[in-house]
Amino acid sequence: MLLNRFAARTTTTATPLGNSAARARNLSSSSVLRDLAALRQNKPDDVVITYAKRTALTRAKKGAFRDTSSDSLLYELLKRGMEESGVDKKIVGDIIAGTCHPPSPAYELRASSLAAGFPETTPVQAINRLCSSGLMAIRHISDSVARGDLEVGVAVGYESMSSHPRPTPHFGSQAVQSHAPSVDCAKPMGWTSEMLALEYSISREKQDEYGLLSHNRASAAQQAGKFDGEIIKVSTSVLVDPKDPNSERTNVLADKDDGIRHGQTLEKMRAGKPAFKDYGDARSTGANSSQVTDGGAMVIMMPRWKADELGLEVLAKHVATSFVGVAPRVMGIGPVVAIPKALERAGIKQDDVDLWEINEAFGSMYAYCVETLGLDIEKVNVNGGAIALGHPLGCTGVRQVVTGLAELKRRGGEGQVLCTSMCVGAGMGAAGIFVT
């Protein structure tokens, strides 16, 4: 059955909060809170999100962004997002973008921001912590706002996996090459999925069940129009003949996620071919693993008092984040370590969380994390996740926040708690806590 639990056998445990974390409680009322009641209190210096949108997520090499360069994607996201936000670009004190594969991300971020209309006085930073890069951008903007380094900041996550596929890491150090965990850091992510499935006895059938749940939930959400309000519509162009770079282009509107498998059934899932047939027992397939995808997402953050001054709606406040390391061989266990640490920093319990957005890198890690933590599946990825929607690496950490906050807004009411989390390549995990 889908919710059968298996014993957690993680090789890494969360580090207890020490004196340094306790001292951090005094840095900002937005950074660490003590319990759910305190979490729900609105204070002028809360670091809040006033705008949260994303582009459509489209299949790499096949979707609407297949011929869109990463800087073009970033430009469209920043330009259209700021136009919708009601925030004057002149008051933005910093832009931080999480991304993984562009060779010169800081250059293209700076160039794209200027072309999008930001003044020359607005600085930028590109940051890379692999799958959690977008969440890192949020954390860095939040920290800067909390400490008074800036009043208004933009956090972005983006990835054009069409333009920049994963580069294979190469290590020149003999010490690194002879150290097994170090070697594991460079292994393909599909290999880590298969190792996790073997280590924790996660069957192909279980992965298919979780994959089916993702596709069916995303299909229902898209057909009900739930994603429409969170997507920035982008006009772009594609080559008429994808095989001929000199062929004519035609304009398309990227306004819907195009990787969802509508009408998916368990029988169709079972018919899927192994995606990583050379690793383990080859239990991961294209249908039960996250898709290679293009897309971007952004949030605008500021102190609550500034949002009130500008007359902007507050969507949520950022409360806490955590980043942890785990064994690279089974990097998918990351959320199981990161989530308890984030909850501890926020001073709340697992049952206090109203909605979970956990990145579905693979069916193996999705099943492992849900069942090891004992999460209520009715609160997890209720509109589907990366298996159905895709995982544009640098984008995901922001995209999940956008999708989660949109769902909580539909449910109405203040004081709802969102926890977002993901495993991270090379053996890490990340989690964030937000409250409406």
N, C-alpha and C positions, 0 to 999 in steps of 0.2 A: 504493500500500500504506500501511497505517496508520502504519508506523514510518519511512517515507521522511523524511529530514531535509532541511531547507532552510537556507540560510545565514542566520546572524543578522545583522540590519542595524539593531540598536538605536541609537537616537539619544542614549542616555544610558549611561554606563559607570560601574561601581562605583568609588567613591573609595578609593584604597589606604589601608590603616591607617597613621595617622600617629603622632606622639609621644603625642597625647592618648589614643589607643586603647591604645598600649603601656603608658602609665601606668595605664590602667584595669585592666590585668591584675592589679595589686596590690590592687585594692579588695575583691575577694571571690573565693574559690576557686570560687564558683558562677557568677560573671559571665563570665569568659573563661578558657578552658583551652587547653592547648598542643598536645595530640595525642590520638589515640583512646585510648591507654593511660591518659592522665591523665583523660580524659573518663569512663572507666569506674570510676575510683576513687571509693569512697564516703567522704565526709568529713562530720563533724558539722554543719558550717555550710552544706552543700548546701541549696539552696532546693528543696523537694520538694512534689509533689502527692500528697495522701492520699485525695482523693475527686474523681471526675470523672464527671458524669452530665449528661444533657440531657433535654428533653421530646421528644415526637414532633414532627416537622416536618410541618405541615399546610398545605394550599393556602390562600392568602389569599382571602377572600371566599367560599370553598367548603368548607373543611375544618372540623375540629372546633373550632378556635380562632377561627372567623370572627366570632363574636359575643362574644369574650373581650377585654376591654380590656387595654391594655399593662400597666397596674398590676396587674390580676388575674393576668395571666400571670407577671409578676415575683413577686408574692406566692406563688403556688403553687410556683414553682421554688424560692424561698428556703425556704419552710416545709417542703416535702417533702424537699428536698435535705438540709437540716440534720438532719431527723429520721432520714434514712438514714445520714448520715455518721459518726455516733458522736462528733461534736465538739460540745461545749457551746457554745451561742451566746454565753455570757457571756465566753468567752476570745477571741472574734474582735475583733481590733483595728481592722479597716477592711474595708469592702465597696466595691469599685469595679466599676461596670457599664459596659460598652461598648454603646452604642445610637446610632442615627442620627436617627430621625424624630420621636420624641415631643417635643412642644413644651416640656415642663417635666420633663425626665428626672430631674434631681436631686431635685425635690420628690416625684415618684412613687417613686423609689428609697428615699428616706428614709421615706416613709409606708408603703410595702410592707414594708420591713425591720422597722419597729416592729410592724406588724400580724402579721408572721410570727414575732414573739417575741424579736427582738433587743432588748437593753436600750437605753435612751435614751442610754447612754454610748458606743454603737458608731457611729462616724461613717460617712458614705458619700460617694462621688464618682461622678458620671456623666461619661463621656468619649466623645468622638466623633472617630474618624479613619476615618469611613465604613466600608468593608468590612473593615477590620482592627481595628475598635473593640474586639472581644472579645480579640484578641491584645494590644492595648494595655493592657487591664485586667490581663491576666496579667503583662505586663512590669512594670507599675507596682507591683502587689502584690509581685512577685519582688524588685524593687529595694528596696522598703521593708523586706522581710524580710532581704535580704542586708546592708543597712546598719544593721540593728538597730532600725529605727523601730517595728517591731511583730513579734510572734511568730507570730500566726495571722491570715491574711487570706483573704477570699473574692473571687474574680474571676468576674464574670458577663458573659455576652453575651446580649442579647435583642432581639427586634424583633417588633412586631405590625404587619405590613404591611397587614393588614385595617383596622386602626384608623388607621394613619398612612401613607398612600402617600407616595411621594417628592414633596417640594415642589419646584417648579421654581425654581431659583435666579434671582434678579434682581439685576443690578448697576446702581447709580446713577452710578458714577464714569465720566466721559467717557474718562479715561485707560484704565480697565479695558475699557470697551466698544470702544475702538479698538485694543486689543492682542489679536491673534489667538489666542495660546495662552491668554490669560485668558478670552476668549470660549468657547474649547473646554472650559474647566472646567465650564461650565454645560450643555453638550450632553448629551442623553440617553445613557445607557450603551450602548444599542443602536447608536447612531451610532458610538461608539468601536469597537465590535465590527466594524462594516462597514468602518471606516477601516483597522483592523488587517488585515482580510481582504484588502483591496485592496493595502495597502502591502507585505504579505509573501506575496501570492499564495496564500492559503489558500482552497481551493475549497469549495464547498457540499458536495461529496461527502466531502471529508476531515472536515468538521465533523460530518456525519451519522455517519461511522464512529466518531468519538470519542463522540458522543452515544449511539449504540447501545451502545457498550462500557459507558458509565456506567449506562444503564438495565438492561442485562442483568446486570451485576455486582451492582447494588443489589437487583434482583429475586431473584437467587440468594441473596444474603446475608440478605434478609428472610425468605425461605422456609425458610432453614436456621436461623432464630432468632438470627442473629448480633447483631442490634441490640437484642434483648430486654433484655439485661443492662445496657445503657447508657442505657436510656430510663426516666425517671421517669414513672409513669402518673398522669395528671391527669384528674379528673372535672370536667367543665365543662358548659355548656348552650348550646344553639343555638336560634334562633328557628324555630318550625315552618314559618312562611312567611317566608323571607329578605327578601321585598319589603315586608313589613308589620312595622315596628318595634314595633307594639303586639300582635303575635300571641303566642300562648303559647310557652313554652320547653319543651324536652325535654332531659333529661340525656344526655350521651354520655361515653364514656371515650376520651380521647386516649392511645392506647398504641402506635400504629404510624404510620410515615411514610406519607402517603397520595398522594404525587405520583409514585411509581414507575410507569412504564409497563411492566407485565408482558406477556410475550409479544411484545415489540417486535422488529421485523425491519427490515432495511435498506430493504425495499420500503416499509414504513410510514414510515420516516424520510424517504425521498425524496418521499413524498406530502405532507409537511408544508408548510404555506403560509408564505411569508416573514413574519416578525414585525415587520420594520422596512422595509417596502416602499419608503419614501421616501428611504432612505439607501443609498449605494453600489450594489452589485449585489444587494442583498437576499438575502444568503447565510445569514443567521441565521433560525432558526425556533423555535417554541415547544419542539420536541422536541430541538433541539441547543443550547439555551440554558438557563441556570439559571431556576428557577421563582420566582415571587413567593410568599413563604412566611412563616408565623408560627412562632415557636419560641424557646426559650431554652436556655442551657447554663451550667454553673457548675463551678468547681474550687475546692478548698480547699488553701491553700499554707502552708508553715511550714518552719523549719529541720529538718534530719534529726534533730538531737538532740531536738527537741520531739516529733517523730513517735514516736521511740523511747520517750520519757518517757510519752506517752499510749498506747503500745501499738498504734499505727495502722500499717496496711500502707502502704508507700511504692510508689506506682505509677510514678513517674518523677521525675527532677529537671530543672528548667529550667536550660539552659546558656547560651543566647544568643538575642538577637533583633536584627533589622535592619529599618530603615525607610528607604526611598529615594524619590526623585522621578524621574519619567520624563515624556515628552511627554504632556500631557493627551489629545491626539488619538488616541494608541494606548496608553491606560492599561493595556491587557491585557498588555503586555510586562513589567509590574512584577516578577513572580517571577524573571525571567531576570536581573535586576540584584540583587534582594534576596537570593536564595538563595546566590550565591557570597559575598556579604558576610557572611551569617550563618555559613556554613561556615568562612570565614577567621577570624571572631571565635572560633569554637569550636576552631580549630586542626585541623580534620579535612577530609577530601576527600569528594567526591561519592560515591565508591564505598564510603565508610564508612557511608552511610545505609542502614538496613534497610527503611524504609517512608517513603513520601512521601504527604502529604495536601495537594494543591494545589487551591484553589477553582476549580471549573469555572464561572466567571462566564458564559462563552460557549464554544461549540465552537472558535471562532477562536483565542482566547487559550490554551485548553487544548492544542490541537494545537501552536500556536507554542511554548509553554513546554516541553512534553515533548520536542519534536523539536529545538529549538534547544539545549537543555541536554544532549540525548542521554541522557535518563533511560531506565532499564529499565522499560517499561510494566507489567511484572509486579510492580513494587514501588510503582506509583503508583495511588492511589485504588482499592485492590483490592476494596473493597466498594461501589464507585460513589461519585459525588460530587454536587455541587450541581445538575448537569443532571438527575439523577434524584431527588435528595433535597430540593433546594430551597436557597435562599440567603437566609435571614432576616438582613439585612445585619449588624447588630450582634452577632448570635449566632454567625456563622460562625467567627470567630477562636477561639472556645472550643469550638464543636461539633467542629471538625476535630481538635482535641487530644483530646477525649473519644473520638471514633471511632478515632483512630490508636492511642491507648494501650490501648483495649479489644482491638484486633486484636493488638498486640504481647503483651498478656497471654495471649491464646489461644495464641500461638506459644511462650510460655514462655522462660525464661532471662533472666539479667541482662545489661546492657550493650548492649541493642539501641537503635538511634538512630532517632528520628522527626524528620523535617523537615516543618514545615507552612508553607504560603505562600499568598499571595493577591495579586491585583492590587487596586488601591484607586482608587476614583473620584477624578476631578480630576487623575489622573496620578501615581500613587504605587504602591509595592509594599512588601510586608512578608514576613518569614520568621522562623521560630522553630525552635530546636533543643532537643530533649528526649531524655533517655536513661533507660532503665528500670534 
